Amino acid sequence: MAFVICHVFMGTVGAQNAREVLDKTAAAVTNKDGVTANFKLTNNHGSISGTIAVKGQKFHATTAHGTMWFDGKTQWTYLKNNDEVNVNNPTEAELQAINPYNFINMYKKGFKYTMTSNATSHNVHLTATDPKRKVQEMFITVDKKSFVPTQVKMLQGKNWTTFDITNLKKEKLADSMFSFNSKDFPTAEVIDLR
């Protein structure tokens, strides 16, 4: 019922316009030098807040529990409680679950789009065209004026993960920021899971 009411009052927009909004969103958050933002991740295990820096495919995220680096291929995850670093090469689904900005590349193929809009935002709904795809469904809320995403909600299996995004800024980020440096964590045990 609420879904029908939303469509009546907010209006449904075609797939072409939804794709245009996502293209503008990608342009707004894509900066060759990098972007930073605050985030809150919520899933069936609870919620956690932190900061994220993104430059192309690379990202660096920090929360109260640890730090994660991804250089475009390898991911390092430092867990404060264990003083250990896990090293792996994540899949698309694993990257999507930890990096809300991964949708910037994912949406371009393999999804159908619909969109609703209200006074302040566009709400794009993406549905995977391949039933074997790890991320089957996404909702992306985009600020109408800036085209900056404010929320990314995705379905993996039967579980929803929601990223609320605030304080996005374009910044000049060094490439070294996206790789683990063992000198910064001299006592940490490194566990290679590749």
C-alpha positions in Angstrom: 0.0 0.0 0.0 2.7 2.5 1.0 4.6 1.6 -2.2 1.5 2.4 -4.3 1.0 5.7 -2.4 4.7 6.7 -3.0 4.3 6.1 -6.7 1.0 8.1 -6.9 2.4 11.1 -5.0 6.0 11.0 -6.1 5.7 9.8 -9.6 7.6 7.0 -11.3 10.3 7.9 -13.8 11.6 5.7 -16.6 14.7 3.7 -16.8 16.5 6.2 -19.1 16.1 9.0 -16.5 17.2 6.6 -13.7 20.3 5.8 -15.7 21.0 9.5 -16.2 20.7 10.2 -12.5 23.1 7.4 -11.7 25.5 8.7 -14.4 25.4 12.2 -12.7 25.8 10.6 -9.3 28.9 8.7 -10.5 30.3 12.0 -11.9 29.6 13.8 -8.7 31.5 11.3 -6.5 34.2 10.3 -9.0 37.2 12.5 -8.6 40.6 11.5 -10.0 42.2 12.7 -6.7 39.7 11.1 -4.4 36.8 11.6 -2.1 36.1 11.2 1.6 32.9 10.7 3.5 31.4 9.5 6.8 29.2 6.4 6.8 26.9 4.3 8.9 26.6 0.7 7.9 23.5 -1.2 9.2 22.7 -4.9 8.6 21.2 -7.8 10.5 24.2 -7.9 12.8 23.7 -4.3 14.0 25.3 -1.0 12.9 28.8 0.6 12.8 30.0 4.1 11.8 33.2 5.3 10.3 35.0 7.2 7.6 35.8 6.1 4.1 38.2 7.5 1.4 37.8 6.4 -2.2 40.0 6.9 -5.3 38.9 5.1 -8.4 38.7 1.4 -7.4 40.7 1.9 -4.2 39.3 2.6 -0.8 40.3 3.0 2.9 37.8 2.7 5.7 38.1 3.2 9.4 35.7 2.2 12.2 36.0 1.8 16.0 36.8 -1.9 15.4 39.5 -1.6 12.7 40.8 -0.3 9.4 40.5 -1.6 5.9 42.6 -0.9 2.9 42.0 -1.9 -0.7 44.4 -1.0 -3.5 42.3 -2.2 -6.4 43.2 -5.9 -6.0 44.3 -6.7 -2.5 42.4 -6.0 0.7 44.0 -5.7 4.2 41.7 -5.7 7.2 43.2 -4.8 10.6 41.2 -5.9 13.6 42.0 -4.0 16.7 40.7 -6.6 19.2 43.0 -9.3 17.8 45.9 -7.1 16.6 45.9 -9.0 13.3 45.7 -8.2 9.6 43.8 -10.4 7.2 44.9 -10.2 3.6 42.7 -11.3 0.7 41.5 -10.6 -2.8 37.8 -9.9 -2.4 35.0 -10.7 -4.8 32.5 -8.2 -6.3 29.9 -9.1 -3.7 32.4 -8.8 -0.8 33.5 -5.4 -2.1 29.9 -4.2 -2.4 29.2 -5.3 1.2 32.0 -3.1 2.6 32.3 -0.2 0.1 29.1 1.8 -0.6 30.8 3.5 -3.5 31.3 0.3 -5.4 27.9 0.8 -6.9 29.5 3.6 -9.0 30.9 0.8 -11.3 28.3 -1.9 -10.7 25.2 -0.2 -11.9 26.5 0.2 -15.5 25.7 -3.3 -16.6 23.4 -6.1 -15.4 20.7 -4.1 -13.8 17.2 -2.8 -14.7 16.2 0.6 -13.3 13.2 2.4 -12.0 13.1 5.7 -10.1 10.8 7.8 -7.9 11.5 11.4 -6.9 10.3 13.7 -4.2 11.1 17.3 -3.4 14.7 16.6 -2.2 15.8 13.3 -3.7 15.8 10.7 -6.4 15.3 7.1 -5.3 16.7 4.7 -7.9 15.7 1.0 -7.6 18.0 -1.5 -9.4 17.2 -5.1 -10.0 19.8 -7.6 -11.3 19.0 -9.1 -14.7 21.1 -12.2 -13.8 19.6 -14.3 -11.0 23.1 -15.6 -10.1 24.5 -12.1 -9.4 25.5 -11.7 -5.7 23.8 -8.3 -5.4 20.2 -8.9 -6.6 18.7 -5.6 -5.7 19.8 -2.0 -4.7 18.1 1.2 -3.7 20.2 4.3 -4.1 18.9 7.6 -2.7 20.5 10.7 -4.4 20.3 14.4 -3.4 18.4 16.2 -6.2 20.7 19.3 -6.2 24.2 17.8 -5.8 23.6 14.3 -7.1 25.6 13.0 -4.1 24.3 9.6 -2.8 22.9 9.8 0.7 22.0 6.1 1.1 22.8 2.9 -0.6 20.7 -0.2 0.4 21.5 -3.6 -1.1 20.2 -7.1 -1.0 22.6 -10.0 -0.9 21.0 -13.4 -0.5 18.2 -12.7 2.0 20.0 -9.9 3.9 19.8 -6.2 3.4 22.8 -3.9 4.1 22.3 -0.1 4.3 24.9 2.6 4.0 24.0 6.1 5.1 26.5 8.6 3.7 27.2 12.1 4.9 29.9 14.8 4.6 31.2 13.8 1.2 34.2 15.9 0.1 36.6 15.8 -2.9 40.2 15.7 -1.7 43.7 15.0 -3.0 44.5 11.5 -1.6 47.9 9.8 -1.8 47.9 6.3 -3.4 49.8 5.0 -0.3 46.7 5.6 1.7 45.1 2.5 0.1 47.8 0.0 1.1 48.6 -1.5 4.4 52.0 -0.5 5.8 53.3 -3.0 8.4 55.5 -0.3 9.9 52.4 1.4 11.3 51.3 -1.8 13.0 54.6 -3.5 14.1 52.9 -5.9 16.6 50.1 -7.1 14.3 50.0 -10.7 13.0 49.5 -10.8 9.3 47.4 -13.6 8.0 47.4 -14.1 4.3 44.1 -15.7 3.1 44.7 -15.5 -0.6 
